Amino acid sequence: MGEKIGRNEPCPCGSGKKYKKCCGQNESIDFSLPEDMLTGTPLDDYLFLHQGVALYAEKIARFEKEGKELRKAESEYKKKFKPGKEEGIPLSLFMSWLHCDFLFGETLETVCERFIKSPYYAKLKEPGPTYLKYLSDSYCTFYEILDIQKDRIFFAELGTGQKWQVFRINEPFEREARIGDIWYLRFIDSHAGAYIYTPPFIYPQETKVFFTEAVKKQKSILLNKFSGKKFPEKDFFRESCKAAVPFWMDFFLGNLDEIPPAYSETKTDSPEKLILCNTDRELMSFSKIFFRVKGKKRLRHKLSLLREFDYDEKQKEWIWFKEEKRKAKIFRRIILGNLYLKGDRLIGETNSIERAARLVTKLTQKLGDVLSYEKMESVSLDSFPKPTTEEKKKFEEKQKELYSNPEIRKKLKEDLEDYYLKEWIRTRIPALNNQTPMEAVKTEEGKRQVKRLLDYFESLQENIPPYKPKINFDRLRKKLGLPPKTN
C-alpha cells in the first residue's frame, strides 16, 4: 500500500525538511500499530492509512492558509467533547469526524478528500487507493441489528434501509449485541463486508421510531451549515450524517435538552387533531428504564455529583430536572423524570421515549462503571384502560373537596391565566405550524388559526364542572390583538 518513511527522506507534510527534523520529531506520530490494536484483518490497513491522513492534516494545519480553520475546529471541539477522556467521547469518533467529515476552507472539502487529490495519493499501491476512498466516504449513523452470526452481524441503516454485513473482530460490545438494538457508529468498507470503525452508542429497540425520524431531519443541519454548497442527491444522506456528528456528540454527552423532534408535526387547521405532548414537544408515552446496579453506595455518591439530579429524602428518589432561564433572569426548574432503587435495580421513569433514551445515554456515559442498562418499557396514553364509573365517582368527590377551598380556586385560576398570558403565547405550537401564537397572529391566516385554537380551548371549558376555575380567554385574545368572542 505504501512504504515506510525513512528518517532522512523529505517529510511528506510538504515542509521541504527531512522527516527526522520535521514531523518525525513528534513522537505521537508513529506509523506502526501497537500489538493490541492489530486484528489481522483489512481494518489494520485502514488504521495505517488513517495515520497517513492525520500526518497530511498536520501539514495543512502548519503550512497552508486554510490550516487556521482546521486548527481552530480541532481545538474547540477537543475542549468541548474531551475525546479519549473518561467523561468525553471516543477518540476514534472524534478523529474520524475531523479527518473524514469536517468540511473547511474555500472548497469545503475534508482532509481525506484533499489527500486523495494530493501527489501522495498517487504513490499508494492497491488496495491503498480503494481503502482511502472507502475511508473518505464513511459516515456515522444509526443502524438496527437484524441478525447475529458467529462471524458477522447484519444491520439495516435507519435512514435509508440499506443492509450491511459487518465482520466481527471480537470486541467486547459485539458480545453484548442483541437483535433489534439500535447502534450509532461508523462502518468502513463495502456493504457486503464492512468493519466497525468506531465503538457504538447502543440504544434499546423502542427508540427506533424517533431515531429514524431524527436522522431524516438531519438534512436541515446540512443545509443550515453549508447553504452555498450543492450536494449531489445520491450523496445527500451521507453528507447530512457527516454534518450531524457534532450534534450527536453533544447528545451523547448529555449537553442537549432535546433531540430533533422525533415525530412529524402534521400541519392542520383543525384543533381537534391536536396530540398530547410534553414540554419538549414529544409524544406522551410513560416509560420505565431498568438498570442493574453494581454498587449502591458508589451509585449514590456518583449521582450526588451530577447537578441535574436532586435527591428527595421524603420520597427516597432522585429527581431529574433541567433549568430554563426565563426573561426575568430567573430559572424555572422543569422536572423530566425520576429515579429510585428497587432491589438490585435502579429504575427511571419519564413521560416520553425520547426522554427515556436521553436518560439511558446520561447514566451509561457517566455512571457506566456502577450500573448497566437492562431494558425499557413504554406505554402510550391510548393503551391505558378507561376508568370505571366507580373510579370516576371517587375522583370527582376528591376534586370537589379540593376546589371547595376559595383560596385554592383563586390561586389555580391565577396560575392558569398567568401561564397562558405569559408562557403559552411564546410557545411553539404544532397546530400553528410550529409557530408561537405571538408569531402566528402577524399574518391573516395565522390569526384565523389562533382564533380557532382559542375557540376550541374555550369550548372545552363548557364541560368543566362548575366547582373548577375557568379562564377568561378574552384577556388572551386582547393580548394577541384579536377581537373578543361574539356569542
C-alpha positions as CSV (number, residue, x, y, z in Angstrom):
1,M,0.0,0.0,0.0
2,G,2.9,2.3,0.8
3,E,6.4,2.2,2.1
4,K,7.7,3.3,5.5
5,I,9.2,6.8,5.6
6,G,12.9,6.9,6.0
7,R,14.2,9.4,8.6
8,N,16.4,11.2,6.0
9,E,13.7,11.3,3.3
10,P,11.7,14.5,2.6
11,C,8.8,14.9,5.0
12,P,5.5,14.0,3.3
13,C,3.9,17.0,5.0
14,G,5.5,19.2,2.3
15,S,7.7,21.4,4.5
16,G,10.8,20.6,2.5
17,K,12.6,19.4,5.6
18,K,13.8,15.9,6.3
19,Y,11.3,13.7,8.0
20,K,13.5,13.3,11.1
21,K,13.7,17.1,11.5
22,C,10.1,17.7,10.9
23,C,7.1,15.5,11.7
24,G,9.4,12.7,12.6
25,Q,10.3,14.7,15.8
26,N,6.8,14.4,17.0
27,E,6.7,11.1,19.0
28,S,2.9,11.0,18.8
29,I,3.1,10.4,15.0
30,D,4.0,6.7,14.7
31,F,3.0,4.7,11.6
32,S,3.4,1.4,13.3
33,L,0.4,-0.1,15.1
34,P,0.6,-1.3,18.7
35,E,0.2,-5.1,19.1
36,D,-3.1,-4.8,20.9
37,M,-4.6,-2.9,18.0
38,L,-3.8,-5.4,15.3
39,T,-6.8,-7.5,14.2
40,G,-5.3,-9.5,11.3
41,T,-8.0,-8.0,9.1
42,P,-8.1,-5.2,6.5
43,L,-9.0,-2.9,9.4
44,D,-5.3,-2.8,10.2
45,D,-4.6,-1.3,6.8
46,Y,-7.4,1.3,7.3
47,L,-5.8,2.3,10.6
48,F,-2.4,2.6,9.0
49,L,-3.8,4.7,6.2
50,H,-5.6,7.0,8.7
51,Q,-2.3,7.8,10.3
52,G,-1.1,9.0,6.9
53,V,-4.2,11.2,6.6
54,A,-3.5,12.5,10.1
55,L,0.0,13.4,9.0
56,Y,-1.4,15.2,6.0
57,A,-3.8,17.1,8.3
58,E,-0.7,18.2,10.3
59,K,0.8,19.6,7.1
60,I,-2.4,21.6,6.3
61,A,-2.6,22.9,9.8
62,R,1.0,24.0,9.9
63,F,1.8,25.3,6.4
64,E,-1.4,26.1,4.5
65,K,-3.6,29.2,4.6
66,E,-6.7,27.2,5.5
67,G,-4.9,25.4,8.3
68,K,-6.0,28.0,10.8
69,E,-9.7,26.9,10.3
70,L,-8.7,23.3,10.8
71,R,-6.6,24.1,13.9
72,K,-9.4,26.2,15.4
73,A,-12.1,23.4,14.9
74,E,-9.8,20.8,16.4
75,S,-9.1,22.9,19.4
76,E,-12.7,24.0,20.0
77,Y,-14.1,20.5,19.7
78,K,-11.4,18.9,21.8
79,K,-12.3,21.3,24.5
80,K,-16.0,20.7,24.1
81,F,-16.1,16.9,23.6
82,K,-12.9,15.8,25.5
83,P,-12.1,13.0,23.1
84,G,-10.3,10.0,24.6
85,K,-11.1,11.0,28.2
86,E,-13.4,9.2,30.6
87,E,-16.0,11.9,30.6
88,G,-15.7,12.5,26.8
89,I,-16.4,10.8,23.5
90,P,-14.3,8.0,22.0
91,L,-11.1,9.3,20.3
92,S,-11.8,7.3,17.1
93,L,-15.2,9.0,16.7
94,F,-13.6,12.5,17.0
95,M,-10.6,11.8,14.8
96,S,-12.6,10.1,12.0
97,W,-15.0,13.1,12.1
98,L,-12.1,15.6,12.0
99,H,-10.4,14.0,9.0
100,C,-13.3,12.4,7.1
101,D,-16.3,14.6,7.8
102,F,-15.3,18.2,8.7
103,L,-15.7,20.5,5.6
104,F,-13.5,23.6,5.7
105,G,-11.8,26.2,3.5
106,E,-13.0,27.7,0.3
107,T,-13.5,24.4,-1.4
108,L,-15.4,22.9,1.6
109,E,-13.5,19.6,1.4
110,T,-12.4,17.3,4.2
111,V,-8.7,16.4,4.9
112,C,-9.3,13.0,3.4
113,E,-10.7,14.4,0.2
114,R,-7.7,16.8,-0.1
115,F,-5.3,13.9,0.5
116,I,-6.9,12.0,-2.4
117,K,-6.2,15.0,-4.7
118,S,-2.6,15.3,-3.4
119,P,0.6,13.7,-5.0
120,Y,0.9,11.3,-2.1
121,Y,-2.3,9.5,-3.1
122,A,-0.7,8.5,-6.5
123,K,2.2,6.8,-4.6
124,L,-0.1,4.4,-2.8
125,K,-0.4,0.8,-4.1
126,E,-3.6,-1.1,-4.1
127,P,-5.6,-1.7,-2.1
128,G,-4.5,1.6,-0.6
129,P,-6.3,3.9,-3.0
130,T,-9.5,1.9,-2.8
131,Y,-9.4,1.8,1.0
132,L,-8.7,5.5,1.2
133,K,-11.9,6.2,-0.8
134,Y,-13.9,4.0,1.5
135,L,-12.4,5.9,4.5
136,S,-13.3,9.2,2.9
137,D,-16.9,8.1,2.1
138,S,-17.6,6.5,5.5
139,Y,-20.0,8.2,7.9
140,C,-21.7,7.7,11.3
141,T,-25.4,7.0,11.6
142,F,-27.9,4.8,13.3
143,Y,-28.4,1.1,12.5
144,E,-30.8,-1.6,13.7
145,I,-29.3,-5.1,14.3
146,L,-31.2,-7.6,12.1
147,D,-29.2,-10.8,12.8
148,I,-26.2,-12.0,14.7
149,Q,-24.0,-14.9,13.5
150,K,-20.7,-16.3,14.7
151,D,-18.5,-14.3,12.3
152,R,-20.7,-11.3,11.4
153,I,-23.6,-9.0,12.4
154,F,-26.3,-7.9,10.0
155,F,-27.5,-4.3,10.2
156,A,-30.1,-2.1,8.5
157,E,-29.5,1.6,8.2
158,L,-32.3,3.6,9.8
159,G,-32.3,6.5,7.4
160,T,-32.2,4.5,4.1
161,G,-32.9,0.9,4.9
162,Q,-29.6,-0.1,3.3
163,K,-28.4,-3.5,4.6
164,W,-24.9,-4.0,5.9
165,Q,-22.9,-7.2,6.6
166,V,-20.2,-6.4,9.3
167,F,-17.4,-8.7,10.2
168,R,-16.9,-9.4,13.9
169,I,-13.4,-8.8,15.4
170,N,-14.1,-10.0,18.9
171,E,-14.7,-6.6,20.5
172,P,-16.5,-6.7,23.9
173,F,-19.5,-4.7,22.7
174,E,-20.1,-7.4,20.0
175,R,-20.7,-10.0,22.7
176,E,-23.5,-7.8,24.1
177,A,-25.2,-7.3,20.8
178,R,-28.9,-8.1,20.7
179,I,-31.3,-8.3,17.7
180,G,-33.4,-5.1,17.5
181,D,-30.9,-2.9,19.3
182,I,-30.1,0.5,17.7
183,W,-26.4,1.3,17.3
184,Y,-24.8,4.6,16.3
185,L,-21.3,4.1,14.8
186,R,-19.2,4.3,11.6
187,F,-18.7,1.3,9.3
188,I,-15.9,1.2,6.8
189,D,-15.5,-0.8,3.5
190,S,-18.4,-2.2,1.4
191,H,-21.9,-3.0,2.4
192,A,-21.2,-6.7,1.7
193,G,-18.3,-6.9,4.1
194,A,-17.7,-3.9,6.4
195,Y,-15.8,-3.4,9.7
196,I,-16.7,-1.4,12.7
197,Y,-14.5,1.7,12.8
198,T,-15.9,3.5,16.0
199,P,-17.3,2.0,19.2
200,P,-21.1,2.1,19.2
201,F,-23.6,4.0,21.2
202,I,-26.3,1.5,22.0
203,Y,-30.0,2.1,22.4
204,P,-33.0,-0.3,23.0
205,Q,-35.3,-1.3,20.2
206,E,-38.1,1.0,21.5
207,T,-36.0,4.1,20.3
208,K,-36.1,3.0,16.6
209,V,-39.1,5.2,15.6
210,F,-37.8,8.5,16.8
211,F,-34.1,7.9,15.9
212,T,-35.4,7.1,12.4
213,E,-37.3,10.4,12.2
214,A,-34.4,12.3,13.7
215,V,-32.0,11.0,11.1
216,K,-34.4,12.1,8.3
217,K,-34.3,15.6,9.8
218,Q,-30.5,15.8,9.7
219,K,-30.8,17.5,6.3
220,S,-31.7,20.8,8.0
221,I,-28.3,20.7,9.8
222,L,-26.5,20.2,6.5
223,L,-28.5,23.0,4.7
224,N,-28.1,25.4,7.5
225,K,-24.3,24.9,7.7
226,F,-23.5,24.8,4.0
227,S,-26.2,26.8,2.2
228,G,-23.8,27.8,-0.5
229,K,-22.6,24.2,-1.4
230,K,-24.6,21.9,-3.7
231,F,-24.5,18.2,-2.9
232,P,-25.5,15.6,-5.4
233,E,-28.8,13.9,-4.5
234,K,-27.1,10.5,-4.2
235,D,-24.7,11.9,-1.6
236,F,-27.2,13.9,0.4
237,F,-27.9,11.4,3.1
238,R,-24.3,10.6,3.6
239,E,-23.3,14.3,3.8
240,S,-26.1,15.0,6.2
241,C,-24.8,12.3,8.5
242,K,-21.3,13.7,8.4
243,A,-22.6,17.2,9.2
244,A,-24.6,16.0,12.1
245,V,-21.8,14.2,14.0
246,P,-21.1,17.2,16.4
247,F,-24.8,17.4,17.1
248,W,-24.9,13.7,18.1
249,M,-21.7,14.1,20.1
250,D,-23.4,16.8,22.1
251,F,-26.4,14.5,22.6
252,F,-24.3,11.5,23.7
253,L,-22.6,13.7,26.3
254,G,-25.9,14.9,27.6
255,N,-25.3,18.5,26.5
256,L,-28.7,18.8,24.8
257,D,-32.1,19.2,26.4
258,E,-33.8,17.6,23.5
259,I,-33.1,15.9,20.2
260,P,-34.7,17.0,16.9
261,P,-38.5,16.5,17.1
262,A,-38.9,12.7,16.7
263,Y,-42.3,12.8,15.1
264,S,-43.5,14.7,12.1
265,E,-45.6,17.7,13.2
266,T,-48.7,17.5,10.9
267,K,-49.8,20.8,9.6
268,T,-53.5,21.2,10.4
269,D,-56.2,23.8,10.6
270,S,-58.3,21.6,12.9
271,P,-57.6,21.9,16.7
272,E,-59.4,18.6,17.1
273,K,-56.3,16.9,15.7
274,L,-54.0,18.2,18.4
275,I,-51.9,15.5,20.1
276,L,-50.8,15.4,23.7
277,C,-47.0,16.2,24.1
278,N,-44.7,17.1,27.0
279,T,-42.8,20.4,27.3
280,D,-40.2,19.2,24.7
281,R,-43.0,18.6,22.1
282,E,-42.5,14.8,22.4
283,L,-45.5,12.4,22.2
284,M,-46.5,11.4,25.7
285,S,-45.5,7.8,26.4
286,F,-44.9,6.7,30.0
287,S,-41.6,4.9,30.0
288,K,-39.6,2.9,32.6
289,I,-35.9,2.2,32.2
290,F,-34.3,-0.6,34.2
291,F,-30.6,-0.6,35.1
292,R,-28.6,-3.3,37.0
293,V,-26.7,-1.8,39.9
294,K,-23.1,-2.9,40.6
295,G,-22.7,-1.0,43.9
296,K,-25.4,1.0,45.6
297,K,-23.1,3.1,47.7
298,R,-20.9,4.2,44.8
299,L,-24.1,4.8,42.7
300,R,-25.5,7.2,45.4
301,H,-22.2,9.0,45.5
302,K,-21.9,9.4,41.8
303,L,-25.5,10.5,41.4
304,S,-24.9,13.2,44.1
305,L,-22.2,14.7,41.9
306,L,-24.5,15.2,38.8
307,R,-26.1,18.6,39.1
308,E,-29.2,17.6,37.1
309,F,-30.3,15.1,39.7
310,D,-31.6,16.0,43.2
311,Y,-32.3,13.5,45.9
312,D,-35.7,13.7,47.7
313,E,-35.3,12.3,51.2
314,K,-39.1,12.0,51.8
315,Q,-39.8,10.1,48.6
316,K,-36.5,8.2,48.5
317,E,-35.9,9.1,44.9
318,W,-33.8,11.3,42.6
319,I,-35.5,14.0,40.6
320,W,-34.1,14.5,37.1
321,F,-34.6,18.1,36.1
322,K,-33.4,20.9,33.7
323,E,-33.3,24.6,34.4
324,E,-34.7,27.0,31.9
325,K,-33.7,30.6,32.0
326,R,-36.6,33.0,31.6
327,K,-36.7,36.6,30.5
328,A,-36.9,37.9,34.1
329,K,-33.4,36.4,34.6
330,I,-34.7,33.7,36.9
331,F,-34.5,30.0,36.4
332,R,-37.5,27.7,36.2
333,R,-36.9,24.1,37.1
334,I,-38.6,21.6,34.8
335,I,-38.9,18.0,36.1
336,L,-38.0,15.5,33.4
337,G,-38.3,12.2,35.4
338,N,-37.3,10.4,38.5
339,L,-35.0,7.5,39.6
340,Y,-35.4,5.1,42.5
341,L,-33.7,1.9,43.8
342,K,-35.7,-1.3,44.0
343,G,-33.7,-4.4,45.0
344,D,-30.5,-4.6,42.8
345,R,-32.0,-2.3,40.2
346,L,-32.2,1.4,39.5
347,I,-35.5,2.3,37.8
348,G,-36.0,5.5,35.9
349,E,-39.5,6.9,35.0
350,T,-40.3,9.6,32.5
351,N,-43.1,10.6,30.1
352,S,-41.6,10.0,26.6
353,I,-39.4,7.5,24.8
354,E,-37.1,10.4,23.8
355,R,-36.5,11.4,27.4
356,A,-36.0,7.8,28.3
357,A,-33.3,7.5,25.6
358,R,-31.6,10.6,26.9
359,L,-31.7,9.2,30.4
360,V,-30.1,6.0,29.2
361,T,-27.3,8.0,27.5
362,K,-26.6,10.2,30.5
363,L,-26.4,7.3,33.0
364,T,-24.5,4.8,30.9
365,Q,-22.0,7.5,29.9
366,K,-21.5,9.0,33.4
367,L,-22.2,6.0,35.6
368,G,-21.3,3.1,33.4
369,D,-18.9,1.6,36.0
370,V,-21.7,1.3,38.6
371,L,-24.7,0.3,36.6
372,S,-25.6,-1.3,33.3
373,Y,-28.7,-0.8,31.1
374,E,-31.1,-3.7,31.1
375,K,-34.4,-2.8,29.4
376,M,-37.1,-0.2,28.7
377,E,-40.8,-0.5,29.0
378,S,-43.1,2.1,27.4
379,V,-46.9,2.6,27.5
380,S,-48.7,5.1,25.3
381,L,-51.7,7.1,26.7
382,D,-54.0,5.3,24.2
383,S,-53.3,1.9,25.7
384,F,-54.4,2.9,29.3
385,P,-57.8,1.4,30.3
386,K,-60.7,3.8,30.7
387,P,-61.6,4.4,34.4
388,T,-64.7,2.6,35.7
389,T,-67.9,4.5,36.8
390,E,-67.0,3.9,40.4
391,E,-63.4,5.2,39.9
392,K,-64.7,8.3,38.2
393,K,-67.1,9.0,41.0
394,K,-64.4,8.7,43.7
395,F,-62.1,11.0,41.7
396,E,-65.0,13.6,41.3
397,E,-65.6,13.6,45.0
398,K,-61.9,14.3,45.8
399,Q,-61.9,17.1,43.2
400,K,-64.9,18.7,44.8
401,E,-63.3,18.6,48.2
402,L,-60.1,20.2,46.9
403,Y,-61.8,23.0,45.0
404,S,-64.2,23.9,47.8
405,N,-61.4,26.0,49.3
406,P,-61.9,29.5,47.7
407,E,-58.1,30.3,48.2
408,I,-57.2,27.2,46.2
409,R,-59.7,28.1,43.4
410,K,-58.3,31.6,43.2
411,K,-54.7,30.5,43.1
412,L,-55.3,27.9,40.4
413,K,-57.2,30.4,38.2
414,E,-54.3,33.0,38.6
415,D,-51.7,30.3,37.7
416,L,-53.6,29.2,34.7
417,E,-54.2,32.7,33.3
418,D,-50.6,33.6,34.1
419,Y,-49.4,30.5,32.1
420,Y,-51.5,31.4,29.0
421,L,-50.8,35.1,29.1
422,K,-47.0,34.9,29.7
423,E,-45.8,31.5,28.5
424,W,-48.2,29.8,26.2
425,I,-48.3,32.8,23.8
426,R,-44.5,32.4,23.3
427,T,-44.5,28.6,23.0
428,R,-44.2,26.9,19.6
429,I,-47.4,25.1,18.8
430,P,-47.6,22.2,16.3
431,A,-51.1,23.2,15.3
432,L,-49.8,26.6,14.3
433,N,-47.1,25.2,12.0
434,N,-44.6,25.2,14.9
435,Q,-45.0,29.0,15.4
436,T,-45.7,30.7,18.6
437,P,-49.2,32.4,18.9
438,M,-47.4,35.8,19.0
439,E,-45.7,35.0,15.7
440,A,-48.8,33.4,14.1
441,V,-51.0,36.5,14.6
442,K,-48.8,38.6,12.4
443,T,-50.5,37.1,9.3
444,E,-54.2,36.8,8.5
445,E,-54.0,33.0,8.1
446,G,-52.2,32.8,11.4
447,K,-54.8,34.9,13.1
448,R,-57.6,32.6,11.9
449,Q,-55.6,29.5,13.2
450,V,-55.1,31.1,16.6
451,K,-58.7,32.2,16.8
452,R,-59.9,28.6,16.0
453,L,-57.5,27.3,18.6
454,L,-58.7,29.7,21.4
455,D,-62.4,28.9,20.4
456,Y,-61.6,25.2,20.8
457,F,-59.9,25.7,24.2
458,E,-62.9,27.8,25.4
459,S,-65.4,25.2,24.2
460,L,-63.6,22.6,26.4
461,Q,-64.4,24.7,29.4
462,E,-68.1,24.2,28.8
463,N,-67.7,20.6,30.0
464,I,-65.7,21.6,33.2
465,P,-67.7,21.1,36.4
466,P,-68.9,24.4,38.0
467,Y,-66.7,24.0,41.0
468,K,-63.5,24.3,38.9
469,P,-62.0,27.6,37.9
470,K,-62.4,28.8,34.3
471,I,-60.1,31.1,32.3
472,N,-61.2,34.4,30.7
473,F,-59.9,33.8,27.2
474,D,-60.9,37.3,26.1
475,R,-58.0,38.6,28.1
476,L,-55.7,36.4,26.0
477,R,-57.4,37.4,22.7
478,K,-56.9,41.1,23.7
479,K,-53.2,40.5,24.3
480,L,-52.8,38.8,20.9
481,G,-54.7,41.6,19.1
482,L,-57.8,39.5,18.4
483,P,-61.4,40.7,18.9
484,P,-63.4,39.2,21.8
485,K,-65.5,36.2,21.0
486,T,-69.0,37.0,19.9
487,N,-71.9,34.9,21.3
